Structure formats: C-alpha cells, structure tokens
Amino acid sequence: MFKRWLLYLLSSGTATVVDYVIFTIVMYAADNVFLATAAGRAVSMLLNFTLNRKMVFHSEGTVWKQLLKYCTLVLISGTVSAFTVDALNKWLPIPTVIIKAIVESCLFVVNYCVQRLLIFRSRQEYDIQKNENDPADGKNR
C-alpha cells in the first residue's frame, strides 16, 4: 500500500509540475483562470493517466473505458478546482498560482480514491469484492 501511495505521489507530482507550468504560462499570457486550468489539465492528464495506469495501479482493464472514466474525473476535478481558485482569488490577497497549489493539494486524496476504486480497480480486487458479497455461498461477509 505504501509503495502504491509513493508511486501515486511521484506520478501526480510529475503531472502537477506539467500542469502548474502550463497553468502559470497561460495565466500570465491570458489572465484567465478557466483557460489556464483547461490548458494545464489537457496536457498533464494524458501523462498522468498513462503513469497511473501502468506504474501505480498496474491496470489491465480496457484502456478506452478507463480513459473515459479518467477524463470524467479530470473534468469534474478541474471544474471544482477552477471555480474554487477563481472564488478564492477574488477574496484572498494571495497569488493565484499559490491558491491553485492549495486547492489541488486538497483534491489529491479524493482523486486517488476515485482512481483506485472506480477507474483502475484491478480484476483481482473486483473478484475479491464480488466473492465477499456473493449470496450463493451462504456467507455475507
């Protein structure tokens, strides 16, 4: 479990650096939180998806199904991030890029749980859960 967390941290850290650099460039060029968030996420999400799928969760599921679920997570997480950063940016005298770092840190654990439980769940984990809840064996564990 600790190894998976460490790998997730490294994968997310790599994607975060890419996201953060692109966000900063677009923010200073266009001064638009929503555009900057979209640009950063678009570039970093494919990198993060690949690293998480192969390196963190060692998933063998259907790539296209996982990618669709992952894109949905990115869309929801990015929307929450953008609206939160935009709102806090209006109320706090803190640079936008620092606010973004704080918001993204809060979303980190939620995103891990969603990926582990809903997107990259291994076949072995699925079979274990299915067998634990199978009423045919007469045992509800």
DSSP file with accessible surface (Angstrom, degrees, kcal/mol):
  #  RESIDUE AA STRUCTURE BP1 BP2  ACC     N-H-->O    O-->H-N    N-H-->O    O-->H-N    TCO  KAPPA ALPHA  PHI   PSI    X-CA   Y-CA   Z-CA
    1    1 A M     >        0   0  152      0, 0.0     4,-2.1     0, 0.0     5,-0.2   0.000 360.0 360.0 360.0 -44.5    0.0    0.0    0.0
    2    2 A F  H  >  +     0   0  163      1,-0.2     4,-2.5     2,-0.2     5,-0.2   0.903 360.0  53.0 -62.6 -38.7    2.8    2.4    0.9
    3    3 A K  H  > S+     0   0  151      1,-0.2     4,-2.7     2,-0.2    -1,-0.2   0.915 108.2  50.2 -62.7 -42.3    4.6    1.7   -2.4
    4    4 A R  H  > S+     0   0   57      1,-0.2     4,-2.6     2,-0.2    -1,-0.2   0.909 110.8  49.4 -63.1 -42.2    1.4    2.5   -4.3
    5    5 A W  H  X S+     0   0   71     -4,-2.1     4,-2.6     2,-0.2    -1,-0.2   0.910 111.6  49.2 -62.0 -42.3    1.0    5.8   -2.4
    6    6 A L  H  X S+     0   0   80     -4,-2.5     4,-2.4     2,-0.2    -2,-0.2   0.932 112.8  46.6 -63.7 -44.4    4.6    6.7   -3.2
    7    7 A L  H  X S+     0   0   32     -4,-2.7     4,-2.9     2,-0.2     5,-0.2   0.893 112.5  50.6 -64.8 -39.3    4.2    5.9   -6.8
    8    8 A Y  H  X S+     0   0    4     -4,-2.6     4,-3.1    -5,-0.2     5,-0.3   0.911 109.5  51.2 -63.7 -41.1    1.0    7.8   -7.0
    9    9 A L  H  X S+     0   0   96     -4,-2.6     4,-2.6     2,-0.2    -2,-0.2   0.925 112.6  45.4 -61.2 -44.1    2.7   10.8   -5.3
   10   10 A L  H  X S+     0   0   97     -4,-2.4     4,-2.4     2,-0.2    -2,-0.2   0.924 115.4  46.8 -66.2 -43.6    5.5   10.6   -7.9
   11   11 A S  H  X S+     0   0    0     -4,-2.9     4,-2.4     2,-0.2    -2,-0.2   0.941 116.3  44.0 -62.7 -48.3    3.1   10.3  -10.8
   12   12 A S  H  X S+     0   0   10     -4,-3.1     4,-2.9    -5,-0.2    -2,-0.2   0.875 111.5  54.7 -65.8 -37.3    0.9   13.1   -9.6
   13   13 A G  H  X S+     0   0   33     -4,-2.6     4,-2.3    -5,-0.3    -1,-0.2   0.916 109.1  47.6 -61.8 -43.5    3.9   15.2   -8.8
   14   14 A T  H  X S+     0   0   71     -4,-2.4     4,-1.9     2,-0.2    -2,-0.2   0.945 115.6  44.1 -62.4 -48.5    5.2   14.9  -12.3
   15   15 A A  H  X S+     0   0    5     -4,-2.4     4,-3.1     1,-0.2    -2,-0.2   0.877 111.4  55.3 -65.6 -35.6    1.8   15.7  -13.8
   16   16 A T  H  X S+     0   0   72     -4,-2.9     4,-3.5     2,-0.2     5,-0.2   0.900 105.5  51.2 -64.7 -41.3    1.4   18.5  -11.3
   17   17 A V  H  X S+     0   0   92     -4,-2.3     4,-2.6     2,-0.2     5,-0.2   0.945 113.5  45.2 -61.3 -45.4    4.6   20.2  -12.4
   18   18 A V  H  X S+     0   0   45     -4,-1.9     4,-2.2     2,-0.2     5,-0.2   0.950 116.7  45.4 -62.0 -48.2    3.5   19.9  -16.1
   19   19 A D  H  X S+     0   0   12     -4,-3.1     4,-3.1     1,-0.2    -2,-0.2   0.935 114.0  48.9 -59.1 -47.7    0.0   21.2  -15.2
   20   20 A Y  H  X S+     0   0   79     -4,-3.5     4,-2.7     2,-0.2    -1,-0.2   0.902 110.8  49.3 -63.2 -43.4    1.4   24.0  -13.0
   21   21 A V  H  X S+     0   0   74     -4,-2.6     4,-2.4    -5,-0.2    -1,-0.2   0.946 115.6  43.0 -63.7 -46.5    3.9   25.3  -15.6
   22   22 A I  H  X S+     0   0   39     -4,-2.2     4,-2.8    -5,-0.2     5,-0.3   0.928 113.4  52.4 -67.2 -42.4    1.3   25.4  -18.3
   23   23 A F  H  X S+     0   0    0     -4,-3.1     4,-2.9    -5,-0.2    -2,-0.2   0.936 111.3  47.5 -56.1 -46.4   -1.3   27.0  -15.9
   24   24 A T  H  X S+     0   0   33     -4,-2.7     4,-2.5     2,-0.2     5,-0.2   0.926 112.3  48.3 -63.8 -45.0    1.2   29.7  -15.0
   25   25 A I  H  X S+     0   0  109     -4,-2.4     4,-2.0     1,-0.2    -1,-0.2   0.947 116.5  42.2 -61.1 -49.1    2.2   30.4  -18.6
   26   26 A V  H  X>S+     0   0   29     -4,-2.8     4,-3.6     1,-0.2     5,-0.6   0.900 112.4  54.8 -67.6 -37.9   -1.4   30.7  -19.8
   27   27 A M  H  X5S+     0   0   14     -4,-2.9     4,-2.0    -5,-0.3    -1,-0.2   0.928 112.6  42.0 -61.2 -45.6   -2.5   32.6  -16.7
   28   28 A Y  H  <5S+     0   0  173     -4,-2.5    -1,-0.2    -5,-0.2    -2,-0.2   0.837 120.2  44.3 -72.2 -28.9    0.2   35.3  -17.3
   29   29 A A  H  <5S+     0   0   86     -4,-2.0    -2,-0.2    -5,-0.2    -3,-0.2   0.897 133.8  14.4 -80.3 -41.3   -0.5   35.3  -21.0
   30   30 A A  H  <5S-     0   0   50     -4,-3.6    -3,-0.2    -5,-0.2    -2,-0.2   0.569  83.8-139.7-112.8 -14.6   -4.3   35.3  -21.0
   31   31 A D     << +     0   0  129     -4,-2.0     2,-0.4    -5,-0.6    -4,-0.2   0.906  60.5 128.0  51.7  48.1   -5.2   36.2  -17.3
   32   32 A N     >  -     0   0   70     -6,-0.3     4,-2.6     1,-0.1     5,-0.2  -0.925  47.0-163.0-138.5 110.0   -8.0   33.7  -17.4
   33   33 A V  H  > S+     0   0    7     -2,-0.4     4,-2.6     1,-0.2     5,-0.2   0.888  91.9  50.3 -60.0 -42.0   -8.2   31.0  -14.7
   34   34 A F  H  > S+     0   0   83      2,-0.2     4,-2.4     1,-0.2    -1,-0.2   0.927 113.1  44.2 -67.6 -43.7  -10.6   28.8  -16.6
   35   35 A L  H  > S+     0   0   92      2,-0.2     4,-2.6     1,-0.2     5,-0.2   0.920 114.7  50.2 -65.1 -42.1   -8.5   28.8  -19.8
   36   36 A A  H  X S+     0   0    0     -4,-2.6     4,-2.3     2,-0.2    -2,-0.2   0.909 111.6  48.2 -64.0 -41.3   -5.3   28.2  -17.8
   37   37 A T  H  X S+     0   0    6     -4,-2.6     4,-2.6    -5,-0.2     5,-0.2   0.937 112.6  48.5 -64.7 -45.2   -6.8   25.3  -15.9
   38   38 A A  H  X S+     0   0   57     -4,-2.4     4,-2.4    -5,-0.2    -2,-0.2   0.916 112.6  48.0 -62.3 -43.6   -8.1   23.7  -19.1
   39   39 A A  H  X S+     0   0   29     -4,-2.6     4,-1.7     2,-0.2     5,-0.2   0.931 113.6  46.9 -64.6 -45.7   -4.8   24.0  -20.8
   40   40 A G  H  X S+     0   0    0     -4,-2.3     4,-2.3    -5,-0.2     5,-0.2   0.927 115.0  46.2 -62.1 -44.1   -2.8   22.6  -17.9
   41   41 A R  H  X S+     0   0   24     -4,-2.6     4,-2.4    -5,-0.2     5,-0.2   0.888 107.3  57.0 -67.4 -40.7   -5.2   19.7  -17.4
   42   42 A A  H  X S+     0   0   59     -4,-2.4     4,-0.7    -5,-0.2    -1,-0.2   0.920 114.3  37.9 -59.0 -42.6   -5.3   18.8  -21.1
   43   43 A V  H  X S+     0   0   80     -4,-1.7     4,-0.8    -5,-0.2     3,-0.2   0.925 121.3  42.5 -76.2 -43.8   -1.6   18.4  -21.3
   44   44 A S  H  X S+     0   0    7     -4,-2.3     4,-2.8    -5,-0.2     5,-0.2   0.769 100.8  69.9 -78.8 -22.7   -1.0   16.8  -17.9
   45   45 A M  H  X S+     0   0   37     -4,-2.4     4,-3.0    -5,-0.2     5,-0.2   0.896  98.0  47.8 -67.7 -38.6   -3.9   14.4  -17.9
   46   46 A L  H  X S+     0   0   94     -4,-0.7     4,-2.1    -3,-0.2    -1,-0.2   0.912 114.0  48.3 -68.3 -38.0   -2.7   12.0  -20.6
   47   47 A L  H  X S+     0   0   64     -4,-0.8     4,-2.4     2,-0.2    -2,-0.2   0.956 115.2  44.8 -61.9 -49.2    0.7   11.9  -18.9
   48   48 A N  H  X S+     0   0   13     -4,-2.8     4,-2.9     1,-0.2     5,-0.3   0.904 111.0  53.5 -64.7 -41.9   -0.9   11.2  -15.6
   49   49 A F  H  X S+     0   0   11     -4,-3.0     4,-2.7    -5,-0.2     5,-0.2   0.946 111.6  45.5 -57.7 -48.5   -3.3    8.6  -17.0
   50   50 A T  H  X S+     0   0   74     -4,-2.1     4,-2.4    -5,-0.2     5,-0.4   0.930 114.9  46.4 -63.9 -46.2   -0.5    6.6  -18.5
   51   51 A L  H  X>S+     0   0   43     -4,-2.4     4,-2.5    -5,-0.2     5,-1.4   0.927 115.8  45.4 -63.6 -44.2    1.7    6.8  -15.5
   52   52 A N  I  <>S+     0   0    0     -4,-2.9     5,-3.0     3,-0.2     6,-0.4   0.916 114.3  48.2 -66.3 -42.2   -1.2    5.8  -13.1
   53   53 A R  I  <5S+     0   0   27     -4,-2.7     6,-2.3    -5,-0.3    -2,-0.2   0.930 126.5  25.0 -63.9 -46.0   -2.4    3.0  -15.3
   54   54 A K  I  <5S+     0   0  137     -4,-2.4    -2,-0.2    -5,-0.2    -3,-0.2   0.911 133.3  27.7 -87.2 -47.0    0.9    1.4  -15.9
   55   55 A M  I  <5S+     0   0   64     -4,-2.5    -3,-0.2    -5,-0.4    -2,-0.1   0.861 126.9  31.3 -91.5 -38.9    3.1    2.4  -12.9
   56   56 A V  I   <S+     0   0    1     -5,-1.4    -3,-0.2    -4,-0.3    -4,-0.2   0.949 132.7  18.4 -89.8 -55.5    0.8    3.0  -10.0
   57   57 A F  S   <S-     0   0    6     -5,-3.0    -4,-0.2    -6,-0.2    -3,-0.1   0.520  82.4-142.0-100.0  -7.2   -2.2    0.7  -10.4
   58   58 A H        -     0   0  114     -6,-0.4    -4,-0.2     1,-0.2     2,-0.2   0.892  35.5-173.6  46.7  48.6   -0.8   -1.9  -12.9
   59   59 A S        -     0   0   10     -6,-2.3    -1,-0.2    -7,-0.2    63,-0.1  -0.488  30.9-177.9 -81.1 141.4   -4.2   -2.0  -14.5
   60   60 A E        +     0   0  186     -2,-0.2     3,-0.1    60,-0.1    -1,-0.1   0.151  45.5 121.0-118.4  14.1   -5.0   -4.4  -17.3
   61   61 A G  S    S-     0   0   33      1,-0.2     2,-0.4    58,-0.1    61,-0.0  -0.025  80.4 -62.1 -70.2 179.9   -8.6   -3.1  -17.9
   62   62 A T     >  -     0   0   81      1,-0.2     4,-2.4     2,-0.1     5,-0.2  -0.519  45.8-146.8 -68.3 120.5   -9.9   -1.8  -21.1
   63   63 A V  H  > S+     0   0   57     -2,-0.4     4,-3.0     1,-0.2     5,-0.2   0.900  94.0  49.8 -58.2 -45.8   -7.9    1.4  -21.9
   64   64 A W  H  > S+     0   0  197      1,-0.2     4,-2.2     2,-0.2    -1,-0.2   0.883 111.6  47.8 -67.2 -37.9  -10.8    3.3  -23.6
   65   65 A K  H  > S+     0   0  140      2,-0.2     4,-2.2     1,-0.2    -1,-0.2   0.923 115.2  46.0 -65.5 -43.9  -13.2    2.6  -20.7
   66   66 A Q  H  X S+     0   0   11     -4,-2.4     4,-2.9     2,-0.2    -2,-0.2   0.902 111.6  51.5 -65.4 -40.5  -10.6    3.7  -18.2
   67   67 A L  H  X S+     0   0   31     -4,-3.0     4,-3.0    -5,-0.2    -1,-0.2   0.908 109.2  50.6 -64.2 -40.4   -9.7    6.7  -20.2
   68   68 A L  H  X S+     0   0  121     -4,-2.2     4,-2.0     2,-0.2    -2,-0.2   0.938 113.7  44.6 -62.8 -45.2  -13.3    7.8  -20.4
   69   69 A K  H  X S+     0   0  109     -4,-2.2     4,-2.3     2,-0.2    -2,-0.2   0.913 114.1  50.2 -63.7 -41.7  -13.7    7.4  -16.6
   70   70 A Y  H  X S+     0   0    9     -4,-2.9     4,-2.8     1,-0.2    -2,-0.2   0.920 109.0  51.0 -64.5 -43.0  -10.4    9.2  -16.1
   71   71 A C  H  X S+     0   0   41     -4,-3.0     4,-2.7     1,-0.2    -1,-0.2   0.878 108.7  52.6 -61.9 -37.5  -11.4   12.1  -18.4
   72   72 A T  H  X S+     0   0   69     -4,-2.0     4,-2.7     2,-0.2     5,-0.2   0.929 110.0  48.0 -62.6 -45.0  -14.7   12.4  -16.4
   73   73 A L  H  X S+     0   0   21     -4,-2.3     4,-3.2     2,-0.2     5,-0.3   0.926 112.1  49.3 -60.4 -45.0  -12.7   12.6  -13.2
   74   74 A V  H  X S+     0   0   17     -4,-2.8     4,-3.1     2,-0.2     5,-0.3   0.920 111.2  50.0 -61.6 -42.1  -10.4   15.2  -14.7
   75   75 A L  H  X S+     0   0  118     -4,-2.7     4,-2.2     2,-0.2    -2,-0.2   0.943 115.8  41.4 -62.3 -47.4  -13.3   17.3  -15.9
   76   76 A I  H  X S+     0   0  103     -4,-2.7     4,-2.7     2,-0.2     5,-0.2   0.951 118.5  45.4 -66.1 -47.9  -15.1   17.2  -12.5
   77   77 A S  H  X S+     0   0    6     -4,-3.2     4,-2.7    -5,-0.2    -2,-0.2   0.906 114.0  49.5 -63.3 -41.5  -11.9   17.8  -10.6
   78   78 A G  H  X S+     0   0    9     -4,-3.1     4,-3.0    -5,-0.3    -1,-0.2   0.892 111.0  49.6 -65.1 -38.4  -10.8   20.6  -13.0
   79   79 A T  H  X S+     0   0   62     -4,-2.2     4,-2.6    -5,-0.3     5,-0.3   0.942 112.4  46.8 -66.0 -46.0  -14.1   22.3  -12.7
   80   80 A V  H  X S+     0   0   67     -4,-2.7     4,-2.3     1,-0.2     5,-0.2   0.933 115.1  48.1 -59.8 -44.5  -14.1   22.1   -8.9
   81   81 A S  H  X S+     0   0    0     -4,-2.7     4,-3.1    -5,-0.2     5,-0.3   0.946 112.1  47.7 -61.5 -49.4  -10.5   23.4   -9.0
   82   82 A A  H  X S+     0   0    5     -4,-3.0     4,-2.7     1,-0.2     5,-0.2   0.928 114.6  44.6 -61.9 -46.9  -11.2   26.3  -11.4
   83   83 A F  H  X S+     0   0  128     -4,-2.6     4,-2.5     2,-0.2    -1,-0.2   0.899 116.3  47.2 -65.5 -39.1  -14.3   27.5   -9.6
   84   84 A T  H  X S+     0   0   53     -4,-2.3     4,-2.8    -5,-0.3     5,-0.3   0.934 114.1  46.3 -67.7 -45.4  -12.6   27.3   -6.2
   85   85 A V  H  X S+     0   0    0     -4,-3.1     4,-2.6    -5,-0.2    -2,-0.2   0.935 113.9  49.4 -61.7 -44.4   -9.4   29.0   -7.4
   86   86 A D  H  X S+     0   0   35     -4,-2.7     4,-1.3    -5,-0.3    -2,-0.2   0.930 113.5  45.6 -61.8 -45.2  -11.5   31.7   -9.0
   87   87 A A  H  X S+     0   0   32     -4,-2.5     4,-1.0     1,-0.2     3,-0.4   0.935 116.0  44.7 -64.7 -47.2  -13.6   32.3   -5.9
   88   88 A L  H  X S+     0   0   52     -4,-2.8     4,-2.6     1,-0.2     3,-0.4   0.857 107.1  60.6 -66.4 -33.0  -10.7   32.3   -3.5
   89   89 A N  H  < S+     0   0   52     -4,-2.6    -1,-0.2    -5,-0.3    -2,-0.2   0.842 105.3  48.9 -62.2 -32.0   -8.7   34.6   -5.9
   90   90 A K  H  < S+     0   0  149     -4,-1.3    -1,-0.2    -3,-0.4    -2,-0.2   0.749 120.2  35.7 -77.9 -25.2  -11.4   37.2   -5.6
   91   91 A W  H  < S+     0   0  193     -4,-1.0    -2,-0.2    -3,-0.4    -1,-0.2   0.672 109.6  61.4-103.4 -22.9  -11.5   37.0   -1.8
   92   92 A L     <  -     0   0   71     -4,-2.6     2,-1.5    -5,-0.1    -1,-0.1  -0.896  69.8-136.6-113.8 139.6   -7.8   36.5   -0.8
   93   93 A P        +     0   0  132      0, 0.0    -4,-0.1     0, 0.0    -3,-0.1  -0.286  69.4 115.5 -85.1  53.4   -4.8   38.7   -1.4
   94   94 A I  S    S-     0   0   62     -2,-1.5    -2,-0.1    -6,-0.2     5,-0.1  -0.946  77.3 -94.8-121.1 142.3   -2.7   35.6   -2.4
   95   95 A P    >>  -     0   0   74      0, 0.0     4,-2.0     0, 0.0     3,-0.8  -0.248  34.0-122.7 -56.2 141.9   -1.2   35.0   -5.8
   96   96 A T  H 3> S+     0   0   21      1,-0.3     4,-2.7     2,-0.2     5,-0.2   0.855 109.2  57.3 -56.3 -40.5   -3.4   32.8   -8.0
   97   97 A V  H 3> S+     0   0   19      1,-0.2     4,-1.7     2,-0.2    -1,-0.3   0.838 107.4  48.6 -66.1 -29.3   -0.8   30.1   -8.5
   98   98 A I  H <> S+     0   0   80     -3,-0.8     4,-2.1     2,-0.2    -1,-0.2   0.913 110.1  51.1 -74.5 -41.6   -0.4   29.7   -4.7
   99   99 A I  H  X S+     0   0    3     -4,-2.0     4,-2.6     1,-0.2     5,-0.2   0.934 109.2  52.1 -58.5 -43.6   -4.2   29.4   -4.3
  100  100 A K  H  X S+     0   0    4     -4,-2.7     4,-2.9     1,-0.2     5,-0.3   0.917 106.6  52.8 -60.2 -42.8   -4.2   26.7   -7.1
  101  101 A A  H  X S+     0   0   39     -4,-1.7     4,-1.8     1,-0.2    -1,-0.2   0.905 110.9  47.2 -61.1 -40.1   -1.5   24.7   -5.3
  102  102 A I  H  X S+     0   0   94     -4,-2.1     4,-1.6     2,-0.2    -2,-0.2   0.936 113.4  47.3 -66.7 -46.3   -3.5   24.7   -2.1
  103  103 A V  H  X S+     0   0   11     -4,-2.6     4,-1.5     1,-0.2     3,-0.2   0.934 111.9  50.0 -61.9 -45.8   -6.7   23.7   -3.9
  104  104 A E  H  X S+     0   0   36     -4,-2.9     4,-1.0     1,-0.2    -1,-0.2   0.868 105.8  57.0 -63.8 -34.8   -5.0   20.9   -5.9
  105  105 A S  H  X S+     0   0   85     -4,-1.8     4,-0.5    -5,-0.3     3,-0.4   0.887 106.0  50.8 -62.7 -37.4   -3.5   19.6   -2.7
  106  106 A C  H  X S+     0   0   95     -4,-1.6     4,-0.5    -3,-0.2     3,-0.3   0.841 109.5  49.8 -68.6 -33.6   -6.9   19.2   -1.2
  107  107 A L  H  X S+     0   0   26     -4,-1.5     4,-2.5     1,-0.2     5,-0.2   0.645  89.9  87.1 -79.0 -13.0   -8.2   17.3   -4.3
  108  108 A F  H  X S+     0   0   49     -4,-1.0     4,-1.9    -3,-0.4    -1,-0.2   0.909  89.9  41.6 -55.3 -53.0   -5.2   14.9   -4.2
  109  109 A V  H  X S+     0   0   77     -4,-0.5     4,-2.3    -3,-0.3    -1,-0.2   0.917 114.0  52.1 -68.0 -41.2   -6.6   12.3   -1.8
  110  110 A V  H  X S+     0   0   84     -4,-0.5     4,-2.4     1,-0.2     5,-0.2   0.936 109.9  49.5 -60.8 -45.0  -10.1   12.3   -3.4
  111  111 A N  H  X S+     0   0   22     -4,-2.5     4,-2.4     1,-0.2    -1,-0.2   0.889 109.1  52.5 -63.5 -38.2   -8.7   11.8   -6.8
  112  112 A Y  H  X S+     0   0    6     -4,-1.9     4,-2.8    -5,-0.2     5,-0.2   0.950 110.2  47.7 -61.0 -49.0   -6.5    8.8   -5.6
  113  113 A C  H  X S+     0   0   55     -4,-2.3     4,-2.7     1,-0.2     5,-0.3   0.914 111.9  49.2 -61.4 -43.6   -9.6    7.1   -4.0
  114  114 A V  H  X>S+     0   0   41     -4,-2.4     4,-2.7     1,-0.2     5,-1.1   0.933 113.5  46.8 -63.0 -43.3  -11.7    7.6   -7.2
  115  115 A Q  I  X>S+     0   0    4     -4,-2.4     5,-3.4    -5,-0.2     4,-0.8   0.932 116.0  44.3 -65.2 -44.2   -8.9    6.2   -9.4
  116  116 A R  I  <5S+     0   0   72     -4,-2.8    -2,-0.2    -5,-0.2    -1,-0.2   0.915 124.2  32.9 -67.8 -42.1   -8.2    3.2   -7.1
  117  117 A L  I  <5S+     0   0   87     -4,-2.7    -2,-0.2    -5,-0.2    -3,-0.2   0.800 134.4  17.5 -88.2 -30.3  -11.9    2.3   -6.5
  118  118 A L  I  <5S+     0   0  111     -4,-2.7    -3,-0.2    -5,-0.3    -2,-0.1   0.702 127.7  31.3-117.6 -26.2  -13.6    3.3   -9.8
  119  119 A I  I  <<S+     0   0    9     -5,-1.1    -3,-0.2    -4,-0.8    -4,-0.2   0.870 126.4  22.4-104.2 -52.5  -11.1    3.7  -12.6
  120  120 A F  S   <S+     0   0    2     -5,-3.4    -4,-0.1    -6,-0.2     2,-0.1   0.032  75.9 152.7-109.6  26.3   -8.1    1.4  -12.2
  121  121 A R        -     0   0   79     -6,-0.2    -4,-0.1     1,-0.1    -5,-0.1  -0.386  45.1-123.6 -60.6 127.3   -9.6   -1.3  -10.0
  122  122 A S     >  -     0   0   26     -6,-0.2     4,-2.3     1,-0.1     5,-0.2  -0.323  12.6-118.6 -73.3 156.1   -7.7   -4.5  -10.6
  123  123 A R  H  > S+     0   0  161      1,-0.2     4,-2.8     2,-0.2     5,-0.2   0.890 115.7  56.1 -60.1 -37.9   -9.5   -7.7  -11.7
  124  124 A Q  H  > S+     0   0  140      2,-0.2     4,-2.3     1,-0.2    -1,-0.2   0.931 107.9  46.8 -61.9 -45.7   -8.2   -9.4   -8.5
  125  125 A E  H  > S+     0   0   47      2,-0.2     4,-2.3     1,-0.2    -1,-0.2   0.904 112.8  50.7 -63.5 -38.9   -9.8   -6.6   -6.3
  126  126 A Y  H  X S+     0   0   92     -4,-2.3     4,-2.5     2,-0.2    -2,-0.2   0.936 111.0  47.7 -63.7 -46.5  -13.0   -6.9   -8.3
  127  127 A D  H  X S+     0   0   59     -4,-2.8     4,-2.5     2,-0.2     5,-0.2   0.897 111.0  51.5 -63.7 -39.5  -13.2  -10.7   -7.9
  128  128 A I  H  X S+     0   0   83     -4,-2.3     4,-2.0    -5,-0.2    -1,-0.2   0.949 112.8  44.7 -62.5 -47.9  -12.4  -10.5   -4.1
  129  129 A Q  H  X S+     0   0   83     -4,-2.3     4,-1.4     1,-0.2    -2,-0.2   0.918 113.1  51.3 -64.5 -41.0  -15.2   -8.0   -3.6
  130  130 A K  H  < S+     0   0  116     -4,-2.5     3,-0.3     1,-0.2    -1,-0.2   0.930 111.2  47.4 -63.0 -44.3  -17.7   -9.9   -5.7
  131  131 A N  H >< S+     0   0   90     -4,-2.5     3,-0.9     1,-0.2    -1,-0.2   0.849 108.1  55.8 -66.7 -33.5  -16.9  -13.2   -3.8
  132  132 A E  H 3< S+     0   0   86     -4,-2.0     9,-1.4     1,-0.2    -1,-0.2   0.821 114.6  39.3 -68.1 -28.4  -17.4  -11.4   -0.5
  133  133 A N  T 3< S+     0   0   95     -4,-1.4    -1,-0.2    -3,-0.3    -2,-0.2   0.254  84.0 122.9-104.6  10.3  -20.8  -10.3   -1.4
  134  134 A D    X > -     0   0   60     -3,-0.9     3,-1.1    -4,-0.2     5,-0.5  -0.648  44.3-164.7 -79.4 111.7  -22.0  -13.4   -3.3
  135  135 A P  G > 5S+     0   0   99      0, 0.0     3,-1.5     0, 0.0    -1,-0.2   0.706  79.7  77.2 -70.0 -14.8  -25.2  -14.7   -1.6
  136  136 A A  G 3 5S+     0   0   87      1,-0.3    -2,-0.0     2,-0.1    -3,-0.0   0.793  88.4  55.9 -65.9 -26.3  -24.8  -18.0   -3.3
  137  137 A D  G < 5S-     0   0   64     -3,-1.1    -1,-0.3     2,-0.2     3,-0.1   0.528 108.7-124.0 -86.6  -1.7  -22.1  -19.1   -0.9
  138  138 A G  T < 5S+     0   0   71     -3,-1.5     2,-0.5    -4,-0.2    -2,-0.1   0.542  79.1 104.0  76.8   5.2  -24.4  -18.5    2.1
  139  139 A K      < -     0   0  125     -5,-0.5     2,-0.8     2,-0.0    -2,-0.2  -0.971  49.7-168.4-124.2 119.1  -22.0  -16.1    3.7
  140  140 A N              0   0  134     -2,-0.5    -7,-0.1    -3,-0.1    -8,-0.1  -0.911 360.0 360.0-102.8 102.2  -22.4  -12.4    3.8
  141  141 A R              0   0  165     -9,-1.4    -2,-0.0    -2,-0.8    -9,-0.0  -0.421 360.0 360.0 -84.1 360.0  -19.1  -11.1    5.0
